[in-house]
Every structure is written in structure tokens, then in C-alpha cells.
Amino acid sequence: MNRIDKLDPNIVIASKKQIISMRNRVIHGYDKIDDEIIWGTIVRHLPKLKIDINELMR
């Protein structure tokens, strides 16, 4: 996501900054990650991300 943002910041993806932030927390703070937060993020936000990506690919 960070590479996409640097390549073209005008690409519209919902919660782009939050996705980058979540990745950084998972990568750098693995001992402080709550499974429920990760699962909740997947359930709530992944379907919207999938829609955004499908629209970009059209």
C-alpha cells in the first residue's frame, strides 16, 4: 500500500493510511498485537478494500 501511495498518491483506496499503519504495527510490534483487533480489522475492512481494488482494476 505504501508503494502504491508513493507511486500515485491520487489512487483512491479507503483507509489507505490506516492500512499502512496496521502493517507497521504488525511488523514492528508483533508482541503487542491483539488477535481480536486483527480479526476485527479483517472482517470489517477487507471487504471494502476488495471492492476498491476491483474498481481500480477495471
PDB file of N, CA, C and O in Angstrom, chain B, residues numbered from 101:
ATOM      1  N   MET B 101       0.821  -1.174   0.000  1.00  0.00           N
ATOM      2  CA  MET B 101       0.000   0.000   0.000  1.00  0.00           C
ATOM      3  C   MET B 101       0.874   1.249   0.000  1.00  0.00           C
ATOM      4  O   MET B 101       0.575   2.235  -0.674  1.00  0.00           O
ATOM      5  N   ASN B 102       1.944   1.190   0.759  1.00  0.00           N
ATOM      6  CA  ASN B 102       2.851   2.335   0.828  1.00  0.00           C
ATOM      7  C   ASN B 102       3.487   2.591  -0.531  1.00  0.00           C
ATOM      8  O   ASN B 102       3.641   3.741  -0.942  1.00  0.00           O
ATOM      9  N   ARG B 103       3.854   1.528  -1.225  1.00  0.00           N
ATOM     10  CA  ARG B 103       4.445   1.680  -2.559  1.00  0.00           C
ATOM     11  C   ARG B 103       3.436   2.260  -3.541  1.00  0.00           C
ATOM     12  O   ARG B 103       3.779   3.107  -4.365  1.00  0.00           O
ATOM     13  N   ILE B 104       2.199   1.803  -3.452  1.00  0.00           N
ATOM     14  CA  ILE B 104       1.147   2.343  -4.316  1.00  0.00           C
ATOM     15  C   ILE B 104       0.964   3.823  -4.043  1.00  0.00           C
ATOM     16  O   ILE B 104       0.839   4.620  -4.972  1.00  0.00           O
ATOM     17  N   ASP B 105       0.947   4.194  -2.770  1.00  0.00           N
ATOM     18  CA  ASP B 105       0.760   5.591  -2.384  1.00  0.00           C
ATOM     19  C   ASP B 105       1.908   6.465  -2.894  1.00  0.00           C
ATOM     20  O   ASP B 105       1.687   7.591  -3.342  1.00  0.00           O
ATOM     21  N   LYS B 106       3.126   5.942  -2.822  1.00  0.00           N
ATOM     22  CA  LYS B 106       4.275   6.703  -3.317  1.00  0.00           C
ATOM     23  C   LYS B 106       4.269   6.788  -4.835  1.00  0.00           C
ATOM     24  O   LYS B 106       4.673   7.802  -5.403  1.00  0.00           O
ATOM     25  N   LEU B 107       3.815   5.732  -5.492  1.00  0.00           N
ATOM     26  CA  LEU B 107       3.753   5.706  -6.947  1.00  0.00           C
ATOM     27  C   LEU B 107       2.735   6.712  -7.463  1.00  0.00           C
ATOM     28  O   LEU B 107       3.018   7.471  -8.389  1.00  0.00           O
ATOM     29  N   ASP B 108       1.553   6.715  -6.863  1.00  0.00           N
ATOM     30  CA  ASP B 108       0.494   7.646  -7.269  1.00  0.00           C
ATOM     31  C   ASP B 108      -0.420   7.933  -6.085  1.00  0.00           C
ATOM     32  O   ASP B 108      -1.329   7.155  -5.795  1.00  0.00           O
ATOM     33  N   PRO B 109      -0.179   9.062  -5.394  1.00  0.00           N
ATOM     34  CA  PRO B 109      -0.993   9.387  -4.228  1.00  0.00           C
ATOM     35  C   PRO B 109      -2.452   9.683  -4.555  1.00  0.00           C
ATOM     36  O   PRO B 109      -3.276   9.783  -3.646  1.00  0.00           O
ATOM     37  N   ASN B 110      -2.783   9.823  -5.823  1.00  0.00           N
ATOM     38  CA  ASN B 110      -4.165  10.102  -6.226  1.00  0.00           C
ATOM     39  C   ASN B 110      -5.016   8.846  -6.343  1.00  0.00           C
ATOM     40  O   ASN B 110      -6.226   8.940  -6.549  1.00  0.00           O
ATOM     41  N   ILE B 111      -4.407   7.679  -6.215  1.00  0.00           N
ATOM     42  CA  ILE B 111      -5.170   6.430  -6.241  1.00  0.00           C
ATOM     43  C   ILE B 111      -6.028   6.382  -4.981  1.00  0.00           C
ATOM     44  O   ILE B 111      -5.526   6.497  -3.863  1.00  0.00           O
ATOM     45  N   VAL B 112      -7.318   6.212  -5.184  1.00  0.00           N
ATOM     46  CA  VAL B 112      -8.262   6.241  -4.065  1.00  0.00           C
ATOM     47  C   VAL B 112      -8.488   4.827  -3.534  1.00  0.00           C
ATOM     48  O   VAL B 112      -9.043   3.963  -4.214  1.00  0.00           O
ATOM     49  N   ILE B 113      -8.044   4.626  -2.312  1.00  0.00           N
ATOM     50  CA  ILE B 113      -8.291   3.377  -1.593  1.00  0.00           C
ATOM     51  C   ILE B 113      -8.712   3.784  -0.192  1.00  0.00           C
ATOM     52  O   ILE B 113      -7.991   4.501   0.502  1.00  0.00           O
ATOM     53  N   ALA B 114      -9.887   3.321   0.217  1.00  0.00           N
ATOM     54  CA  ALA B 114     -10.403   3.678   1.532  1.00  0.00           C
ATOM     55  C   ALA B 114      -9.417   3.258   2.615  1.00  0.00           C
ATOM     56  O   ALA B 114      -8.869   2.157   2.573  1.00  0.00           O
ATOM     57  N   SER B 115      -9.202   4.119   3.558  1.00  0.00           N
ATOM     58  CA  SER B 115      -8.365   3.825   4.725  1.00  0.00           C
ATOM     59  C   SER B 115      -6.919   3.484   4.367  1.00  0.00           C
ATOM     60  O   SER B 115      -6.276   2.688   5.051  1.00  0.00           O
ATOM     61  N   LYS B 116      -6.418   4.085   3.306  1.00  0.00           N
ATOM     62  CA  LYS B 116      -5.053   3.799   2.854  1.00  0.00           C
ATOM     63  C   LYS B 116      -4.034   4.017   3.980  1.00  0.00           C
ATOM     64  O   LYS B 116      -3.173   3.167   4.207  1.00  0.00           O
ATOM     65  N   LYS B 117      -4.125   5.127   4.670  1.00  0.00           N
ATOM     66  CA  LYS B 117      -3.169   5.433   5.745  1.00  0.00           C
ATOM     67  C   LYS B 117      -3.323   4.456   6.913  1.00  0.00           C
ATOM     68  O   LYS B 117      -2.334   4.077   7.541  1.00  0.00           O
ATOM     69  N   GLN B 118      -4.555   4.052   7.202  1.00  0.00           N
ATOM     70  CA  GLN B 118      -4.776   3.098   8.289  1.00  0.00           C
ATOM     71  C   GLN B 118      -4.221   1.717   7.948  1.00  0.00           C
ATOM     72  O   GLN B 118      -3.741   0.999   8.826  1.00  0.00           O
ATOM     73  N   ILE B 119      -4.289   1.351   6.670  1.00  0.00           N
ATOM     74  CA  ILE B 119      -3.741   0.066   6.226  1.00  0.00           C
ATOM     75  C   ILE B 119      -2.229   0.071   6.411  1.00  0.00           C
ATOM     76  O   ILE B 119      -1.656  -0.904   6.897  1.00  0.00           O
ATOM     77  N   ILE B 120      -1.588   1.163   6.026  1.00  0.00           N
ATOM     78  CA  ILE B 120      -0.140   1.288   6.182  1.00  0.00           C
ATOM     79  C   ILE B 120       0.231   1.231   7.661  1.00  0.00           C
ATOM     80  O   ILE B 120       1.190   0.562   8.047  1.00  0.00           O
ATOM     81  N   SER B 121      -0.534   1.936   8.476  1.00  0.00           N
ATOM     82  CA  SER B 121      -0.281   1.958   9.915  1.00  0.00           C
ATOM     83  C   SER B 121      -0.435   0.567  10.536  1.00  0.00           C
ATOM     84  O   SER B 121       0.382   0.160  11.363  1.00  0.00           O
ATOM     85  N   MET B 122      -1.473  -0.155  10.140  1.00  0.00           N
ATOM     86  CA  MET B 122      -1.703  -1.503  10.670  1.00  0.00           C
ATOM     87  C   MET B 122      -0.554  -2.425  10.290  1.00  0.00           C
ATOM     88  O   MET B 122      -0.083  -3.204  11.119  1.00  0.00           O
ATOM     89  N   ARG B 123      -0.110  -2.343   9.076  1.00  0.00           N
ATOM     90  CA  ARG B 123       1.020  -3.168   8.635  1.00  0.00           C
ATOM     91  C   ARG B 123       2.243  -2.881   9.497  1.00  0.00           C
ATOM     92  O   ARG B 123       2.930  -3.806   9.929  1.00  0.00           O
ATOM     93  N   ASN B 124       2.515  -1.616   9.746  1.00  0.00           N
ATOM     94  CA  ASN B 124       3.678  -1.258  10.550  1.00  0.00           C
ATOM     95  C   ASN B 124       3.563  -1.788  11.980  1.00  0.00           C
ATOM     96  O   ASN B 124       4.548  -2.250  12.556  1.00  0.00           O
ATOM     97  N   ARG B 125       2.367  -1.721  12.545  1.00  0.00           N
ATOM     98  CA  ARG B 125       2.162  -2.255  13.892  1.00  0.00           C
ATOM     99  C   ARG B 125       2.383  -3.760  13.932  1.00  0.00           C
ATOM    100  O   ARG B 125       2.992  -4.281  14.866  1.00  0.00           O
ATOM    101  N   VAL B 126       1.885  -4.456  12.913  1.00  0.00           N
ATOM    102  CA  VAL B 126       2.044  -5.914  12.874  1.00  0.00           C
ATOM    103  C   VAL B 126       3.519  -6.286  12.709  1.00  0.00           C
ATOM    104  O   VAL B 126       4.012  -7.190  13.384  1.00  0.00           O
ATOM    105  N   ILE B 127       4.214  -5.598  11.821  1.00  0.00           N
ATOM    106  CA  ILE B 127       5.610  -5.919  11.534  1.00  0.00           C
ATOM    107  C   ILE B 127       6.531  -5.569  12.711  1.00  0.00           C
ATOM    108  O   ILE B 127       7.424  -6.343  13.055  1.00  0.00           O
ATOM    109  N   HIS B 128       6.312  -4.415  13.316  1.00  0.00           N
ATOM    110  CA  HIS B 128       7.259  -3.926  14.315  1.00  0.00           C
ATOM    111  C   HIS B 128       6.815  -4.135  15.764  1.00  0.00           C
ATOM    112  O   HIS B 128       7.615  -3.955  16.682  1.00  0.00           O
ATOM    113  N   GLY B 129       5.581  -4.504  15.976  1.00  0.00           N
ATOM    114  CA  GLY B 129       5.105  -4.663  17.342  1.00  0.00           C
ATOM    115  C   GLY B 129       4.403  -5.975  17.553  1.00  0.00           C
ATOM    116  O   GLY B 129       3.376  -6.037  18.229  1.00  0.00           O
ATOM    117  N   TYR B 130       4.949  -7.029  16.977  1.00  0.00           N
ATOM    118  CA  TYR B 130       4.265  -8.325  16.999  1.00  0.00           C
ATOM    119  C   TYR B 130       3.963  -8.836  18.396  1.00  0.00           C
ATOM    120  O   TYR B 130       3.025  -9.614  18.569  1.00  0.00           O
ATOM    121  N   ASP B 131       4.727  -8.425  19.397  1.00  0.00           N
ATOM    122  CA  ASP B 131       4.461  -8.910  20.743  1.00  0.00           C
ATOM    123  C   ASP B 131       3.304  -8.173  21.417  1.00  0.00           C
ATOM    124  O   ASP B 131       2.860  -8.562  22.498  1.00  0.00           O
ATOM    125  N   LYS B 132       2.820  -7.112  20.776  1.00  0.00           N
ATOM    126  CA  LYS B 132       1.735  -6.321  21.353  1.00  0.00           C
ATOM    127  C   LYS B 132       0.473  -6.360  20.506  1.00  0.00           C
ATOM    128  O   LYS B 132      -0.421  -5.534  20.692  1.00  0.00           O
ATOM    129  N   ILE B 133       0.389  -7.292  19.592  1.00  0.00           N
ATOM    130  CA  ILE B 133      -0.748  -7.373  18.676  1.00  0.00           C
ATOM    131  C   ILE B 133      -1.849  -8.224  19.307  1.00  0.00           C
ATOM    132  O   ILE B 133      -1.602  -9.317  19.816  1.00  0.00           O
ATOM    133  N   ASP B 134      -3.051  -7.700  19.260  1.00  0.00           N
ATOM    134  CA  ASP B 134      -4.214  -8.397  19.793  1.00  0.00           C
ATOM    135  C   ASP B 134      -4.924  -9.095  18.635  1.00  0.00           C
ATOM    136  O   ASP B 134      -5.322  -8.452  17.663  1.00  0.00           O
ATOM    137  N   ASP B 135      -5.078 -10.405  18.744  1.00  0.00           N
ATOM    138  CA  ASP B 135      -5.719 -11.187  17.685  1.00  0.00           C
ATOM    139  C   ASP B 135      -7.121 -10.678  17.364  1.00  0.00           C
ATOM    140  O   ASP B 135      -7.532 -10.685  16.204  1.00  0.00           O
ATOM    141  N   GLU B 136      -7.845 -10.245  18.368  1.00  0.00           N
ATOM    142  CA  GLU B 136      -9.210  -9.752  18.149  1.00  0.00           C
ATOM    143  C   GLU B 136      -9.211  -8.471  17.314  1.00  0.00           C
ATOM    144  O   GLU B 136     -10.101  -8.273  16.486  1.00  0.00           O
ATOM    145  N   ILE B 137      -8.232  -7.613  17.524  1.00  0.00           N
ATOM    146  CA  ILE B 137      -8.137  -6.385  16.730  1.00  0.00           C
ATOM    147  C   ILE B 137      -7.837  -6.727  15.274  1.00  0.00           C
ATOM    148  O   ILE B 137      -8.441  -6.166  14.360  1.00  0.00           O
ATOM    149  N   ILE B 138      -6.901  -7.648  15.066  1.00  0.00           N
ATOM    150  CA  ILE B 138      -6.559  -8.055  13.696  1.00  0.00           C
ATOM    151  C   ILE B 138      -7.774  -8.687  13.022  1.00  0.00           C
ATOM    152  O   ILE B 138      -8.095  -8.347  11.883  1.00  0.00           O
ATOM    153  N   TRP B 139      -8.449  -9.599  13.713  1.00  0.00           N
ATOM    154  CA  TRP B 139      -9.613 -10.268  13.118  1.00  0.00           C
ATOM    155  C   TRP B 139     -10.722  -9.257  12.838  1.00  0.00           C
ATOM    156  O   TRP B 139     -11.351  -9.312  11.781  1.00  0.00           O
ATOM    157  N   GLY B 140     -10.967  -8.345  13.757  1.00  0.00           N
ATOM    158  CA  GLY B 140     -11.989  -7.326  13.551  1.00  0.00           C
ATOM    159  C   GLY B 140     -11.681  -6.453  12.345  1.00  0.00           C
ATOM    160  O   GLY B 140     -12.575  -6.093  11.580  1.00  0.00           O
ATOM    161  N   THR B 141     -10.414  -6.121  12.185  1.00  0.00           N
ATOM    162  CA  THR B 141      -9.992  -5.327  11.032  1.00  0.00           C
ATOM    163  C   THR B 141     -10.247  -6.088   9.739  1.00  0.00           C
ATOM    164  O   THR B 141     -10.741  -5.521   8.765  1.00  0.00           O
ATOM    165  N   ILE B 142      -9.912  -7.364   9.731  1.00  0.00           N
ATOM    166  CA  ILE B 142     -10.124  -8.191   8.536  1.00  0.00           C
ATOM    167  C   ILE B 142     -11.609  -8.255   8.190  1.00  0.00           C
ATOM    168  O   ILE B 142     -11.990  -8.055   7.037  1.00  0.00           O
ATOM    169  N   VAL B 143     -12.432  -8.530   9.172  1.00  0.00           N
ATOM    170  CA  VAL B 143     -13.865  -8.696   8.943  1.00  0.00           C
ATOM    171  C   VAL B 143     -14.529  -7.388   8.498  1.00  0.00           C
ATOM    172  O   VAL B 143     -15.381  -7.392   7.610  1.00  0.00           O
ATOM    173  N   ARG B 144     -14.141  -6.284   9.109  1.00  0.00           N
ATOM    174  CA  ARG B 144     -14.791  -5.008   8.814  1.00  0.00           C
ATOM    175  C   ARG B 144     -14.245  -4.317   7.568  1.00  0.00           C
ATOM    176  O   ARG B 144     -15.008  -3.718   6.810  1.00  0.00           O
ATOM    177  N   HIS B 145     -12.935  -4.394   7.350  1.00  0.00           N
ATOM    178  CA  HIS B 145     -12.332  -3.545   6.330  1.00  0.00           C
ATOM    179  C   HIS B 145     -11.892  -4.264   5.063  1.00  0.00           C
ATOM    180  O   HIS B 145     -11.798  -3.634   4.009  1.00  0.00           O
ATOM    181  N   LEU B 146     -11.622  -5.544   5.132  1.00  0.00           N
ATOM    182  CA  LEU B 146     -11.178  -6.278   3.946  1.00  0.00           C
ATOM    183  C   LEU B 146     -12.222  -6.294   2.827  1.00  0.00           C
ATOM    184  O   LEU B 146     -11.848  -6.154   1.663  1.00  0.00           O
ATOM    185  N   PRO B 147     -13.513  -6.460   3.127  1.00  0.00           N
ATOM    186  CA  PRO B 147     -14.497  -6.427   2.033  1.00  0.00           C
ATOM    187  C   PRO B 147     -14.494  -5.092   1.275  1.00  0.00           C
ATOM    188  O   PRO B 147     -14.627  -5.086   0.051  1.00  0.00           O
ATOM    189  N   LYS B 148     -14.347  -3.972   1.974  1.00  0.00           N
ATOM    190  CA  LYS B 148     -14.302  -2.660   1.311  1.00  0.00           C
ATOM    191  C   LYS B 148     -13.029  -2.529   0.484  1.00  0.00           C
ATOM    192  O   LYS B 148     -13.060  -1.990  -0.622  1.00  0.00           O
ATOM    193  N   LEU B 149     -11.912  -3.018   1.015  1.00  0.00           N
ATOM    194  CA  LEU B 149     -10.651  -2.977   0.261  1.00  0.00           C
ATOM    195  C   LEU B 149     -10.776  -3.784  -1.023  1.00  0.00           C
ATOM    196  O   LEU B 149     -10.291  -3.365  -2.074  1.00  0.00           O
ATOM    197  N   LYS B 150     -11.418  -4.926  -0.940  1.00  0.00           N
ATOM    198  CA  LYS B 150     -11.608  -5.767  -2.137  1.00  0.00           C
ATOM    199  C   LYS B 150     -12.417  -5.016  -3.194  1.00  0.00           C
ATOM    200  O   LYS B 150     -12.097  -5.084  -4.381  1.00  0.00           O
ATOM    201  N   ILE B 151     -13.444  -4.315  -2.781  1.00  0.00           N
ATOM    202  CA  ILE B 151     -14.253  -3.521  -3.716  1.00  0.00           C
ATOM    203  C   ILE B 151     -13.407  -2.429  -4.356  1.00  0.00           C
ATOM    204  O   ILE B 151     -13.456  -2.233  -5.571  1.00  0.00           O
ATOM    205  N   ASP B 152     -12.626  -1.712  -3.537  1.00  0.00           N
ATOM    206  CA  ASP B 152     -11.769  -0.650  -4.064  1.00  0.00           C
ATOM    207  C   ASP B 152     -10.776  -1.184  -5.089  1.00  0.00           C
ATOM    208  O   ASP B 152     -10.576  -0.575  -6.140  1.00  0.00           O
ATOM    209  N   ILE B 153     -10.157  -2.315  -4.784  1.00  0.00           N
ATOM    210  CA  ILE B 153      -9.166  -2.909  -5.701  1.00  0.00           C
ATOM    211  C   ILE B 153      -9.831  -3.359  -6.995  1.00  0.00           C
ATOM    212  O   ILE B 153      -9.289  -3.139  -8.078  1.00  0.00           O
ATOM    213  N   ASN B 154     -11.003  -3.988  -6.895  1.00  0.00           N
ATOM    214  CA  ASN B 154     -11.721  -4.412  -8.109  1.00  0.00           C
ATOM    215  C   ASN B 154     -12.091  -3.214  -8.984  1.00  0.00           C
ATOM    216  O   ASN B 154     -12.017  -3.295 -10.211  1.00  0.00           O
ATOM    217  N   GLU B 155     -12.487  -2.105  -8.361  1.00  0.00           N
ATOM    218  CA  GLU B 155     -12.805  -0.913  -9.135  1.00  0.00           C
ATOM    219  C   GLU B 155     -11.569  -0.335  -9.813  1.00  0.00           C
ATOM    220  O   GLU B 155     -11.654   0.145 -10.943  1.00  0.00           O
ATOM    221  N   LEU B 156     -10.435  -0.374  -9.145  1.00  0.00           N
ATOM    222  CA  LEU B 156      -9.211   0.126  -9.752  1.00  0.00           C
ATOM    223  C   LEU B 156      -8.774  -0.734 -10.934  1.00  0.00           C
ATOM    224  O   LEU B 156      -8.196  -0.224 -11.893  1.00  0.00           O
ATOM    225  N   MET B 157      -9.045  -2.017 -10.868  1.00  0.00           N
ATOM    226  CA  MET B 157      -8.605  -2.929 -11.926  1.00  0.00           C
ATOM    227  C   MET B 157      -9.470  -2.820 -13.173  1.00  0.00           C
ATOM    228  O   MET B 157      -9.077  -3.298 -14.237  1.00  0.00           O
ATOM    229  N   ARG B 158     -10.625  -2.208 -13.063  1.00  0.00           N
ATOM    230  CA  ARG B 158     -11.498  -2.081 -14.246  1.00  0.00           C
ATOM    231  C   ARG B 158     -10.967  -1.106 -15.233  1.00  0.00           C
ATOM    232  O   ARG B 158     -11.582  -0.886 -16.276  1.00  0.00           O
TER     233      ARG B 158
END
